[in-house]
Amino acid sequence: WRWTGSKKNLASNEPLEVRKAMVERGYIEITVKRQADLLSVNRTSVHRPSKEQQEREDNVQLMHRIDETYIYETSLLRLSA
């Protein structure tokens, strides 16, 4: 059985980044998992942000610092209550 018009056949010669871009997250009839399978793309790579979308290291460190401060202050509030 061969689907001549399927995404799998259309995408077979495309680079990985192009195939990942073909996945339609809001498409109700075919799940992301199935689309990833048809496109021969690892499903986790579809959900993982690309390198351009990832946070810069200094932003990540700042967010960790904010988290630590928040946790420390909320624990102090609980101890004083």
Order of alpha helices (4+ residues) and beta strands (2+ residues): alpha-alpha-alpha-alpha-alpha
